[in-house]
Amino acid sequence: MSETKEILLYAEITRSKYIHTVFFELAQKAVELAGKLGDCKISALLFTEPNHLENYKDGFLKSGIDKVYVFESEKFNTYNTELYSKLAIELIEEIKPEIMLIGATNEGRDLAPRISSALHTGLTADCTGLDINEKGQLAATRPTFGGKLMATILCKTLPQMATVRPKVFKPLKNDILRETEFDIRKPDLSEFRAKTEILDFVKTLENEINELDSAEVIVAGGRGVGSPEGFELLIELAKALNGTIGATRGAVDMGLAPKTIQIGQTGKTVRPKLYIACGISGAIQHLVGMQDSGKIIAINTDENAPIFETADFGIVGDIFKVVPELIKQIEK
Ligand SMILES: Cc1cc2nc3c(=O)[nH]c(=O)nc-3n(C[C@H](O)[C@H](O)[C@H](O)COP(=O)(O)OP(=O)(O)OC[C@H]3O[C@@H](n4cnc5c(N)ncnc54)[C@H](O)[C@@H]3O)c2cc1C
């Protein structure tokens, strides 16, 4: 009799204490992969403070998760690389999953390589596609050579690990109800001493308002924004709309914005309800990262800019004139 396989998903808890949306995107992919593997259960790994599980239960019950390994401790109020990776490694050694998927958030990007290097297994980072090949292996696809090629990577060792950026996969359309088992563990961490300690969280341009991954409104700037003052203007517009800001590679290369908020083929994929493209020409490498947004508004001085072909609404004009007027109207 063959053994039941297991796909383990990392359930990241955000600083605002909700399950990161990328978890639900991974869950829907895991349901598909498990179907192809056959006789495969889907589990989740959760680190949480005591008595917080109730807040998260519904999310697991509705997303096709068979079992949740719940680690409870006061120490899990803030992410800690050493502690989380140590416990994740111990769990993986115990349950031996075939596949482990982690969201390519800041936390996931920190955690995943720690785990894979300690377990001497392969990790494909920032995947844009996941499938099961004819041999039952995880076929993880990601851009390579600066986005010029797509490579499908196989891993010879277990677990086969991959990270996936938020918004690359769509979340479940309908609930998948399962009888989820909650395996609650209270690890003894009295002896644990971390080498690092988080002293403070400092706001940067990219987390000024909301996280790009979950923002419903994104105001993005391109080369046309021209200067840091131009970006300040976009931040003001984003704040007025309770959104956040993004940038093109053009703007990042000019030093106007950090790489962490670059949107596109070699940056982040976003799907906000509203995307306002300011001084962005609409190169295909940018469009692939934002074209699934609900509504797209483009502001550009060049009426022939390709962005207008993708935009739902276009404003031909100078952002330094249009954006202040927009802010004024919104504030009214
Ligand atoms: C392998 C590869 C990967 C890439 N990955 C990415 C990626 O992930 N993301 C990405 O964005 N790009 C990426 N690029 C780069 C991409 O091809 C474009 O070069 C880039 O998107 C252009 O950025 P932009 O629109 O800001 O600049 P430009 O193309 O220079 O456009 C600037 C626009 O601003 C307008 N403008 C100027 N002044 C004003 C004003 N005052 N008011 C209003 N409009 C104004 C202009 O009319 C123009 O249309 C990649 C390229 C390659 C080859």
The ligand as a MOL file (V3000), in Angstrom:
LIG
                    3D

  0  0  0     0  0            999 V3000
M  V30 BEGIN CTAB
M  V30 COUNTS 53 58 0 0 0
M  V30 BEGIN ATOM
M  V30 1 C 14.2330 41.3330 -19.1870 0
M  V30 2 C 13.5490 42.6100 -18.8310 0
M  V30 3 C 12.7980 42.6430 -17.6650 0
M  V30 4 C 12.1240 43.8480 -17.3110 0
M  V30 5 N 11.3620 43.8610 -16.1760 0
M  V30 6 C 10.6350 44.9800 -15.9020 0
M  V30 7 C 9.7540 45.0300 -14.7660 0
M  V30 8 O 9.6590 44.1080 -13.9610 0
M  V30 9 N 9.0330 46.1610 -14.5750 0
M  V30 10 C 9.0980 47.2420 -15.4080 0
M  V30 11 O 8.4010 48.2270 -15.1520 0
M  V30 12 N 9.9460 47.2290 -16.4640 0
M  V30 13 C 10.7090 46.1470 -16.7290 0
M  V30 14 N 11.5680 46.1570 -17.7890 0
M  V30 15 C 11.8030 47.4350 -18.4700 0
M  V30 16 C 10.7370 47.8010 -19.4910 0
M  V30 17 O 11.0710 47.2300 -20.7350 0
M  V30 18 C 10.6750 49.3350 -19.6750 0
M  V30 19 O 11.9450 49.8120 -20.0170 0
M  V30 20 C 10.1900 50.0730 -18.4330 0
M  V30 21 O 8.9960 49.4890 -17.9550 0
M  V30 22 C 9.9240 51.5220 -18.7830 0
M  V30 23 O 9.6170 52.2420 -17.6500 0
M  V30 24 P 8.7830 53.5860 -17.7180 0
M  V30 25 O 7.4520 53.3220 -18.3220 0
M  V30 26 O 8.8500 54.1590 -16.3600 0
M  V30 27 O 9.7030 54.5110 -18.6390 0
M  V30 28 P 9.5070 55.0380 -20.1220 0
M  V30 29 O 9.2870 53.9140 -21.0500 0
M  V30 30 O 10.6610 55.9400 -20.3700 0
M  V30 31 O 8.1650 55.9090 -20.0700 0
M  V30 32 C 8.0380 57.1160 -19.4120 0
M  V30 33 C 6.6880 57.6850 -19.8130 0
M  V30 34 O 6.4350 58.8540 -19.0610 0
M  V30 35 C 5.7630 59.7850 -19.8940 0
M  V30 36 N 5.9910 61.1040 -19.2880 0
M  V30 37 C 7.1260 61.8540 -19.2700 0
M  V30 38 N 6.9550 62.9650 -18.5360 0
M  V30 39 C 5.6750 62.9350 -18.0900 0
M  V30 40 C 4.8960 63.8170 -17.2770 0
M  V30 41 N 5.4170 64.9380 -16.7530 0
M  V30 42 N 3.6100 63.4920 -17.0240 0
M  V30 43 C 3.0620 62.3440 -17.5220 0
M  V30 44 N 3.7610 61.4840 -18.3060 0
M  V30 45 C 5.0510 61.7630 -18.5730 0
M  V30 46 C 6.3740 59.5880 -21.2530 0
M  V30 47 O 5.4940 60.0360 -22.2650 0
M  V30 48 C 6.5960 58.0800 -21.2910 0
M  V30 49 O 5.4970 57.4120 -21.8850 0
M  V30 50 C 12.2400 44.9920 -18.1400 0
M  V30 51 C 13.0170 44.9290 -19.3030 0
M  V30 52 C 13.6590 43.7620 -19.6480 0
M  V30 53 C 14.4780 43.7110 -20.9090 0
M  V30 END ATOM
M  V30 BEGIN BOND
M  V30 1 1 1 2
M  V30 2 1 2 3
M  V30 3 2 2 52
M  V30 4 2 3 4
M  V30 5 1 4 5
M  V30 6 1 4 50
M  V30 7 2 5 6
M  V30 8 1 6 7
M  V30 9 1 6 13
M  V30 10 2 7 8
M  V30 11 1 7 9
M  V30 12 1 9 10
M  V30 13 2 10 11
M  V30 14 1 10 12
M  V30 15 2 12 13
M  V30 16 1 13 14
M  V30 17 1 14 15
M  V30 18 1 14 50
M  V30 19 1 15 16
M  V30 20 1 16 17
M  V30 21 1 16 18
M  V30 22 1 18 19
M  V30 23 1 18 20
M  V30 24 1 20 21
M  V30 25 1 20 22
M  V30 26 1 22 23
M  V30 27 1 23 24
M  V30 28 2 24 25
M  V30 29 1 24 26
M  V30 30 1 24 27
M  V30 31 1 27 28
M  V30 32 2 28 29
M  V30 33 1 28 30
M  V30 34 1 28 31
M  V30 35 1 31 32
M  V30 36 1 32 33
M  V30 37 1 33 34
M  V30 38 1 33 48
M  V30 39 1 34 35
M  V30 40 1 35 36
M  V30 41 1 35 46
M  V30 42 1 36 37
M  V30 43 1 36 45
M  V30 44 2 37 38
M  V30 45 1 38 39
M  V30 46 1 39 40
M  V30 47 2 39 45
M  V30 48 1 40 41
M  V30 49 2 40 42
M  V30 50 1 42 43
M  V30 51 2 43 44
M  V30 52 1 44 45
M  V30 53 1 46 47
M  V30 54 1 46 48
M  V30 55 1 48 49
M  V30 56 2 50 51
M  V30 57 1 51 52
M  V30 58 1 52 53
M  V30 END BOND
M  V30 END CTAB
M  END
